[in-house]
C-alpha cells in the first residue's frame, strides 16, 4: 500500500507530554481527516487506537486542542491514538452540502478499512488496532468488523460508549427526540437544505447527510441490512461475531444510548468476549453519566477513563506473556 498521508497540520502542539497533529488521507475526490494524538515517548507495547464519532458529531468528542478528552488521556498512558472525521464532518473535505451526501455504507465499506490499513502501515510491528466508537460510531464499527472478518482479525478489541443499533425504550422524551424529531422533522429539514444543519441549529457538534440520516432511521426501526447491496449484518454476526468488546452505557443516557438498548446491541454483535458496564453512582462511579458526559465530563478522567486504559493495556500485557510464535 502506498503512503496516503498528504499533509500535517501547521498547528501541531505539545500538551502535558502529548503531541497532536492532523493527517489528511485522499478519499473520493476530497480528504479524510485523522487527528493523531501520541505520547512524547510512545510505549512499544501499546497497540494503536482508532476512534469514531457518532451522528451529528465529529472527532472532537474525543479530544480538544487543550488536551482534554479520552483520546488525549489514553495518549498520556502511552497509546498512539487516531481519531477519524468521517467524510463531510470535522476537518474532512468536501463539507456536506447539496450534492455532497455520503451514506453510512461508505464509512463501513470504505473509510474504516482505509484508515485501518493506514494505521497498520504506520505501525507494522503491532498485533492489531483497538477500535473505539461513541454512539452511532460504535454501530458503524461493529458493522465493518462483521462484514470484513479478515480485517477484524487485526482488530484487538471494540470499545463503545452509548452505542445502540435499535431504540426500543419508550418514554415521552424518546417520542420527541426520536419519533418526532429524528424520524420526521430532521428528514424534512435535510431535504430542504440538502443536509441536516445540526451545527447551526445547535442540535449537535456537526452536520448530518440525508443518506446517513435516513439509513440510520431504518436501522434503528428495522433490520441490520446494508442499504446499498443488501448485506445481512445480523446473519453475518451470528456466524462470525466480532472481536472482544466492551459496551459502556450511562445511567442518565435514557434515549440515545439507553442501557437496555446497548445490551440488545451487545447480544446482536455476538462478540468473542463481551462485557457491559453501567456508569452510575449505584455501581461505584461518581456520577450517573449521560450520552456525551461519558466522554466529556470533567470527572471522567479520574472516574472511568483509567479503567478503560487498564482494559486496553491488558490485551498487550497478555500478548507479552504469551507471544505468538
Sine and cosine of phi, psi and omega as CSV:
sin_phi,cos_phi,sin_psi,cos_psi,sin_omega,cos_omega
0.00,0.00,0.78,-0.62,0.01,-1.00
-0.97,0.25,0.45,-0.89,0.01,-1.00
-0.89,0.46,0.71,-0.71,-0.04,-1.00
-0.87,-0.50,0.18,0.98,0.12,-0.99
-0.97,0.26,0.82,-0.57,-0.05,-1.00
-0.96,-0.28,-0.52,0.86,0.00,-1.00
-0.28,-0.96,0.36,-0.93,0.10,-0.99
-0.90,-0.44,0.47,-0.88,-0.03,-1.00
-0.92,0.38,0.46,-0.89,0.00,-1.00
-0.99,0.13,-0.11,0.99,-0.05,-1.00
-0.93,-0.37,0.61,0.79,0.10,-0.99
-0.83,0.56,0.63,-0.78,-0.10,-1.00
-0.65,-0.76,0.38,-0.93,0.10,-1.00
-0.92,-0.39,0.76,-0.65,0.00,-1.00
-0.57,-0.82,0.92,-0.39,0.03,-1.00
0.80,0.60,0.76,0.65,0.05,-1.00
0.92,0.39,0.36,0.93,0.15,-0.99
-0.86,-0.52,0.42,-0.91,0.01,-1.00
-0.85,-0.52,0.62,-0.78,0.06,-1.00
-0.82,-0.57,0.67,-0.75,0.13,-0.99
-0.51,-0.86,0.42,-0.91,0.05,-1.00
-0.98,-0.18,0.78,-0.63,0.05,-1.00
-0.93,-0.37,0.58,-0.82,-0.05,-1.00
-0.80,-0.60,0.83,-0.56,-0.02,-1.00
-0.95,-0.30,0.79,-0.61,0.05,-1.00
-0.86,0.51,0.73,-0.68,-0.02,-1.00
-0.38,-0.92,0.85,-0.53,0.19,-0.98
0.78,0.63,0.71,0.71,0.02,-1.00
0.99,0.15,0.01,1.00,0.03,-1.00
-0.68,-0.73,-0.58,-0.81,-0.02,-1.00
-0.62,-0.78,0.63,-0.78,0.18,-0.98
-1.00,-0.09,0.71,-0.70,0.01,-1.00
-1.00,-0.09,0.76,-0.65,0.13,-0.99
-0.87,-0.50,0.83,-0.55,0.13,-0.99
-1.00,0.01,0.87,-0.49,0.01,-1.00
-0.98,-0.20,0.87,-0.50,-0.01,-1.00
-0.85,-0.52,0.86,-0.52,-0.12,-0.99
-0.70,-0.72,0.42,-0.91,0.08,-1.00
-0.96,0.27,0.38,-0.92,0.02,-1.00
-0.88,0.47,-0.56,0.83,0.05,-1.00
-0.80,-0.60,1.00,0.03,-0.04,-1.00
-0.83,0.55,0.63,-0.77,0.02,-1.00
-1.00,0.03,0.83,-0.56,-0.07,-1.00
-0.87,0.49,-0.47,0.88,-0.08,-1.00
-0.99,0.15,-0.16,0.99,-0.08,-1.00
-1.00,0.07,0.72,-0.69,0.14,-0.99
-0.99,0.16,0.60,-0.80,0.03,-1.00
-0.94,0.35,0.31,-0.95,0.01,-1.00
-0.86,-0.52,0.56,-0.83,0.16,-0.99
-0.88,-0.48,0.78,-0.62,-0.03,-1.00
-0.89,-0.46,0.60,-0.80,-0.03,-1.00
-0.71,-0.70,0.76,-0.65,0.01,-1.00
-0.98,0.21,0.11,-0.99,0.02,-1.00
-0.98,-0.20,-0.30,-0.95,0.00,-1.00
-0.94,0.35,0.48,-0.88,-0.02,-1.00
0.78,0.63,0.64,0.77,-0.09,-1.00
-0.52,-0.86,0.01,-1.00,0.14,-0.99
-0.46,-0.89,-0.08,-1.00,-0.12,-0.99
-0.88,0.47,-0.27,0.96,-0.04,-1.00
-0.92,0.40,-0.19,0.98,0.09,-1.00
-0.91,0.42,-0.32,0.95,-0.03,-1.00
-0.97,-0.23,-0.21,0.98,-0.09,-1.00
-0.42,-0.91,0.21,-0.98,0.12,-0.99
-0.60,-0.80,0.31,-0.95,0.04,-1.00
-0.88,0.48,-0.49,0.87,-0.04,-1.00
-0.99,0.12,-0.06,1.00,0.07,-1.00
0.99,-0.13,0.27,0.96,0.07,-1.00
-1.00,0.00,0.25,-0.97,0.09,-1.00
0.96,-0.27,0.28,-0.96,-0.06,-1.00
-0.89,0.46,-0.64,0.76,-0.01,-1.00
-0.87,0.49,-0.71,0.70,0.01,-1.00
-0.91,0.41,-0.65,0.76,0.02,-1.00
-0.86,0.51,-0.73,0.69,-0.04,-1.00
-0.93,0.36,-0.53,0.85,0.08,-1.00
-0.89,0.46,-0.60,0.80,0.05,-1.00
-0.92,0.39,-0.35,0.94,0.05,-1.00
-1.00,0.02,0.06,1.00,0.08,-1.00
0.97,-0.26,0.04,1.00,-0.03,-1.00
-1.00,0.02,0.58,-0.82,0.18,-0.98
-1.00,0.01,0.86,-0.51,-0.12,-0.99
-0.89,-0.46,0.70,-0.72,0.05,-1.00
-0.84,-0.55,0.84,-0.54,-0.04,-1.00
-0.92,-0.39,0.85,-0.52,-0.08,-1.00
-1.00,-0.08,0.71,-0.70,0.30,-0.95
-0.99,-0.12,0.90,-0.44,0.01,-1.00
-0.91,0.41,0.25,-0.97,-0.09,-1.00
-0.78,0.63,0.80,-0.60,0.04,-1.00
1.00,-0.01,-0.21,0.98,-0.05,-1.00
-0.95,-0.33,0.32,-0.95,0.06,-1.00
0.83,0.56,-0.79,-0.61,0.00,-1.00
-0.99,-0.12,0.10,0.99,0.08,-1.00
-0.96,0.28,0.52,-0.85,-0.04,-1.00
-0.75,-0.66,0.44,-0.90,-0.04,1.00
-0.96,0.28,0.35,-0.94,0.02,-1.00
-0.96,0.29,0.38,-0.92,0.03,-1.00
-0.87,0.49,0.67,-0.74,0.02,-1.00
-0.24,-0.97,0.01,-1.00,0.09,-1.00
-0.88,0.48,0.84,-0.54,-0.04,-1.00
1.00,-0.08,-0.27,0.96,0.08,-1.00
-0.93,-0.36,1.00,-0.09,-0.22,-0.97
-0.66,-0.75,0.90,0.44,-0.02,-1.00
-0.94,0.35,0.69,-0.72,0.03,-1.00
-1.00,-0.03,0.12,-0.99,-0.04,-1.00
-0.94,0.35,-0.41,0.91,0.05,-1.00
-0.87,0.49,-0.52,0.85,0.04,-1.00
-0.91,0.43,-0.59,0.81,0.04,-1.00
-0.93,0.38,-0.72,0.70,-0.07,-1.00
-0.91,0.41,-0.75,0.66,-0.18,-0.98
-1.00,-0.04,-0.37,0.93,-0.11,-0.99
-0.84,-0.55,-0.81,0.58,-0.17,-0.99
-0.94,0.33,-0.73,0.69,0.01,-1.00
-0.90,0.43,-0.72,0.69,0.08,-1.00
-0.87,0.49,-0.61,0.80,0.01,-1.00
-0.89,0.46,-0.73,0.68,-0.04,-1.00
-0.94,0.33,-0.61,0.79,0.06,-1.00
-0.85,0.52,-0.71,0.70,0.02,-1.00
-0.90,0.44,-0.62,0.79,0.02,-1.00
-0.89,0.45,-0.70,0.72,-0.01,-1.00
-0.91,0.41,-0.68,0.73,0.01,-1.00
-0.90,0.44,-0.56,0.83,0.05,-1.00
-0.92,0.40,-0.59,0.80,0.01,-1.00
-0.97,0.25,-0.39,0.92,-0.03,-1.00
-0.79,-0.61,0.94,0.35,-0.12,-0.99
-0.91,0.42,-0.34,0.94,-0.05,-1.00
-1.00,-0.04,-0.10,0.99,-0.05,-1.00
-0.96,0.29,0.50,-0.87,0.08,-1.00
-0.98,0.20,-0.27,0.96,0.00,-1.00
0.23,-0.97,-0.04,-1.00,-0.06,-1.00
-0.87,-0.49,0.71,-0.71,0.17,-0.99
-0.99,0.17,0.67,-0.75,0.08,-1.00
-0.94,-0.35,0.60,-0.80,0.00,-1.00
-0.63,-0.77,0.81,-0.58,-0.01,-1.00
-0.79,-0.61,0.59,-0.81,0.11,-0.99
-0.97,-0.26,0.74,-0.68,0.09,-1.00
0.82,0.58,-0.81,-0.58,-0.06,-1.00
-0.91,0.42,-0.36,0.93,0.08,-1.00
-0.86,0.51,-0.59,0.81,0.05,-1.00
-0.91,0.41,-0.57,0.82,0.04,-1.00
-0.91,0.41,-0.72,0.70,-0.01,-1.00
-0.90,0.43,-0.63,0.78,0.04,-1.00
-0.91,0.42,-0.72,0.69,0.03,-1.00
-0.87,0.50,-0.63,0.78,0.00,-1.00
-0.89,0.45,-0.69,0.72,-0.01,-1.00
-0.91,0.41,-0.62,0.79,0.01,-1.00
-0.92,0.40,-0.65,0.76,0.02,-1.00
-0.91,0.42,-0.64,0.77,-0.09,-1.00
-0.96,0.29,-0.55,0.83,-0.11,-0.99
-0.84,-0.54,0.99,0.15,-0.05,-1.00
-0.88,0.47,-0.52,0.86,0.04,-1.00
-0.91,0.41,-0.62,0.78,0.07,-1.00
-0.94,0.35,-0.65,0.76,-0.01,-1.00
-0.88,0.48,-0.43,0.90,0.02,-1.00
-0.91,0.41,-0.35,0.94,0.05,-1.00
-0.97,-0.26,0.29,0.96,0.12,-0.99
-0.94,-0.34,0.87,-0.50,-0.12,-0.99
-0.98,0.21,-0.58,0.82,-0.02,-1.00
-0.32,-0.95,0.32,-0.95,0.15,-0.99
-0.85,-0.53,0.84,-0.54,0.03,-1.00
-0.91,-0.41,0.80,-0.59,-0.01,-1.00
-0.79,-0.61,0.53,-0.85,0.06,-1.00
-0.85,-0.52,0.91,-0.41,0.06,-1.00
0.89,0.46,0.54,0.84,-0.03,-1.00
-1.00,-0.06,0.77,-0.64,0.04,-1.00
-0.58,-0.81,0.56,-0.83,0.08,-1.00
-0.99,-0.10,-0.56,0.83,0.04,-1.00
-0.88,-0.48,0.41,-0.91,0.08,-1.00
-0.85,-0.53,0.98,-0.22,-0.03,-1.00
-0.96,-0.27,-0.20,0.98,0.02,-1.00
-0.89,0.46,0.49,-0.87,0.00,-1.00
-0.83,-0.56,0.75,-0.66,0.06,-1.00
-0.18,-0.98,0.25,-0.97,0.06,-1.00
-0.89,0.46,-0.62,0.78,0.01,-1.00
-0.90,0.44,-0.66,0.75,0.03,-1.00
-0.91,0.41,-0.65,0.76,0.01,-1.00
-0.84,0.54,-0.70,0.72,-0.03,-1.00
-0.96,0.28,-0.75,0.66,-0.11,-0.99
-0.94,0.34,-0.65,0.76,-0.11,-0.99
-0.98,-0.20,-0.85,0.52,-0.11,-0.99
-0.91,0.41,-0.66,0.75,-0.05,-1.00
-1.00,0.00,-0.83,0.56,-0.09,-1.00
-0.96,0.27,-0.87,0.49,-0.14,-0.99
-0.91,0.41,-0.67,0.74,-0.09,-1.00
-0.99,0.13,-0.43,0.90,-0.10,-1.00
-0.86,-0.50,-0.85,0.53,-0.08,-1.00
-0.94,0.35,-0.69,0.72,-0.05,-1.00
-0.87,0.50,-0.73,0.69,0.05,-1.00
-0.87,0.49,-0.59,0.81,0.02,-1.00
-0.91,0.41,-0.69,0.72,0.03,-1.00
-0.90,0.43,-0.69,0.72,-0.03,-1.00
-0.90,0.43,-0.64,0.77,0.01,-1.00
-0.89,0.45,-0.61,0.79,0.00,-1.00
-0.95,0.32,-0.65,0.76,-0.08,-1.00
-1.00,-0.02,-0.33,0.94,-0.10,-1.00
1.00,-0.10,-0.15,0.99,0.07,-1.00
-0.18,-0.98,0.23,-0.97,0.04,-1.00
-1.00,0.00,0.93,-0.37,-0.04,-1.00
-0.99,0.17,0.89,0.45,-0.10,-1.00
-0.89,0.47,-0.54,0.84,-0.02,-1.00
-0.90,0.43,-0.81,0.59,-0.04,-1.00
-0.93,0.37,-0.48,0.88,0.05,-1.00
-0.99,0.12,-0.02,1.00,0.01,-1.00
0.85,0.53,0.65,0.76,0.05,-1.00
-0.98,-0.19,-0.26,0.96,-0.03,-1.00
-0.17,-0.99,-0.03,-1.00,-0.03,-1.00
-0.97,0.25,-0.44,0.90,-0.10,-1.00
-0.49,-0.87,0.11,-0.99,-0.05,-1.00
-1.00,0.08,0.17,-0.98,-0.05,-1.00
-0.73,-0.68,0.66,-0.75,0.01,-1.00
-0.98,0.22,0.39,-0.92,0.04,-1.00
-0.88,0.47,-0.70,0.71,-0.05,-1.00
-0.88,0.48,-0.76,0.64,-0.01,-1.00
-0.89,0.46,-0.65,0.76,0.02,-1.00
-0.86,0.51,-0.79,0.61,-0.06,-1.00
-0.93,0.37,-0.60,0.80,0.02,-1.00
-0.93,0.38,-0.62,0.79,0.04,-1.00
-0.92,0.38,-0.60,0.80,0.05,-1.00
-0.86,0.51,-0.71,0.70,0.01,-1.00
-0.88,0.48,-0.69,0.72,-0.04,-1.00
-0.93,0.37,-0.65,0.76,-0.01,-1.00
-0.89,0.46,-0.57,0.82,-0.05,-1.00
-1.00,-0.08,-0.30,0.95,-0.16,-0.99
-0.66,-0.75,-0.64,-0.77,-0.15,-0.99
-1.00,0.07,0.36,-0.93,-0.02,-1.00
-1.00,0.00,0.95,0.32,-0.10,-1.00
-0.83,-0.55,0.70,-0.71,0.01,-1.00
-0.92,0.40,0.75,-0.66,-0.04,-1.00
-0.95,0.31,-0.40,0.92,-0.09,-1.00
-1.00,0.01,-0.63,0.78,-0.08,-1.00
-0.74,-0.68,0.09,1.00,0.09,-1.00
0.97,0.23,0.22,0.98,0.03,-1.00
-0.86,0.52,0.74,-0.67,-0.05,-1.00
-1.00,-0.08,0.99,-0.12,-0.04,-1.00
-0.92,0.39,-0.62,0.78,-0.03,-1.00
-0.90,0.44,-0.69,0.72,0.02,-1.00
-0.90,0.43,-0.66,0.75,0.01,-1.00
-0.91,0.42,-0.60,0.80,0.01,-1.00
-0.89,0.45,-0.62,0.78,0.00,-1.00
-0.91,0.42,-0.46,0.89,-0.01,-1.00
-1.00,0.02,-0.69,0.73,-0.17,-0.99
-0.96,-0.27,-0.50,0.86,-0.07,-1.00
0.91,0.42,-0.19,-0.98,0.04,-1.00
-0.73,-0.68,0.19,-0.98,0.04,-1.00
-0.87,0.48,0.14,-0.99,0.06,-1.00
-0.76,0.66,0.68,-0.74,-0.13,-0.99
-0.66,-0.75,0.53,-0.85,0.07,-1.00
-0.81,-0.58,0.88,-0.47,0.00,-1.00
-0.97,-0.25,0.90,-0.43,-0.05,-1.00
-0.95,-0.32,0.73,-0.69,0.01,-1.00
-0.80,-0.61,0.37,-0.93,0.04,-1.00
-0.94,-0.34,0.64,-0.77,-0.06,-1.00
-0.90,0.45,-0.49,0.87,0.02,-1.00
-1.00,-0.08,0.10,0.99,0.03,-1.00
-1.00,-0.02,0.98,0.19,-0.20,-0.98
-1.00,0.05,-0.23,0.97,-0.04,-1.00
-0.84,-0.54,-0.88,0.48,-0.15,-0.99
-0.94,0.33,-0.37,0.93,0.05,-1.00
-0.51,-0.86,0.75,0.66,-0.03,-1.00
-0.81,0.59,0.73,-0.68,-0.05,-1.00
-0.78,0.63,-0.61,0.79,0.00,-1.00
-0.93,0.37,-0.59,0.81,0.04,-1.00
-0.95,0.32,-0.57,0.82,0.08,-1.00
-0.89,0.45,-0.66,0.75,0.04,-1.00
-0.90,0.44,-0.59,0.81,0.05,-1.00
-0.88,0.47,-0.68,0.74,0.01,-1.00
-0.92,0.40,-0.65,0.76,0.03,-1.00
-0.84,0.54,-0.70,0.72,0.01,-1.00
-0.92,0.40,-0.63,0.78,-0.05,-1.00
-0.93,0.37,-0.50,0.87,-0.06,-1.00
-0.97,0.23,-0.37,0.93,0.04,-1.00
0.81,0.58,0.80,0.61,-0.01,-1.00
-0.92,0.40,0.49,-0.87,0.04,-1.00
-0.87,0.50,-0.57,0.82,0.01,-1.00
-0.46,-0.89,0.93,-0.36,-0.10,-0.99
-0.88,-0.48,0.59,-0.81,0.11,-0.99
-0.70,-0.72,0.42,-0.91,-0.01,-1.00
-0.77,-0.63,0.67,-0.74,0.04,-1.00
-0.73,-0.69,0.73,-0.68,0.10,-1.00
-0.97,-0.26,0.88,-0.47,0.01,-1.00
-0.99,0.15,0.98,-0.18,-0.06,-1.00
-0.49,-0.87,0.39,-0.92,0.09,-1.00
-0.87,0.49,-0.61,0.79,-0.02,-1.00
-0.88,0.47,-0.40,0.92,0.00,-1.00
-0.97,-0.23,0.27,0.96,0.12,-0.99
1.00,-0.09,0.07,1.00,0.03,-1.00
-1.00,-0.03,0.27,-0.96,-0.13,-0.99
-0.97,0.24,-0.36,0.93,-0.06,-1.00
-0.61,-0.79,0.31,-0.95,0.28,-0.96
-1.00,0.00,0.99,-0.15,-0.18,-0.98
-0.98,0.21,0.50,-0.86,0.08,-1.00
-0.98,-0.18,-0.15,-0.99,-0.19,-0.98
-0.88,0.48,-0.75,0.66,0.01,-1.00
-1.00,0.08,-0.54,0.84,-0.08,-1.00
-0.87,0.50,-0.43,0.90,0.06,-1.00
-0.82,0.57,-0.50,0.86,-0.02,-1.00
-0.96,-0.29,-0.43,0.90,-0.18,-0.98
-0.94,-0.35,-0.20,0.98,-0.05,-1.00
-0.89,0.45,0.63,-0.77,-0.03,-1.00
-0.88,0.48,-0.43,0.90,-0.01,-1.00
-1.00,0.03,-0.15,0.99,-0.07,-1.00
-0.84,0.54,-0.67,0.74,0.00,-1.00
-0.87,0.49,-0.59,0.81,-0.01,-1.00
-1.00,-0.02,0.01,1.00,-0.04,-1.00
-0.95,-0.31,-0.97,0.24,-0.09,-1.00
-0.92,-0.40,-0.17,0.98,-0.01,-1.00
-0.88,0.48,-0.65,0.76,-0.01,-1.00
-0.91,0.41,-0.56,0.83,0.07,-1.00
-0.88,0.47,-0.64,0.77,0.05,-1.00
-0.90,0.44,-0.72,0.69,0.01,-1.00
-0.86,0.51,-0.68,0.74,0.00,-1.00
-0.90,0.44,-0.63,0.77,0.01,-1.00
-0.90,0.44,-0.70,0.71,0.01,-1.00
-0.90,0.43,-0.69,0.73,-0.01,-1.00
-0.89,0.45,-0.49,0.87,-0.01,-1.00
-0.86,0.51,-0.55,0.83,0.03,-1.00
-0.90,0.44,-0.67,0.74,-0.03,-1.00
-0.96,0.29,-0.58,0.81,0.03,-1.00
-0.92,0.39,-0.61,0.80,0.05,-1.00
-0.90,0.43,-0.66,0.76,0.00,-1.00
-0.91,0.42,-0.58,0.81,0.01,-1.00
-0.93,0.36,-0.57,0.82,0.01,-1.00
-0.97,0.24,-0.48,0.88,-0.05,-1.00
-0.74,-0.67,0.94,0.35,-0.08,-1.00
-0.90,0.43,0.51,-0.86,0.03,-1.00
-0.98,0.19,0.76,-0.65,-0.01,-1.00
-0.99,0.16,0.00,0.00,0.00,0.00
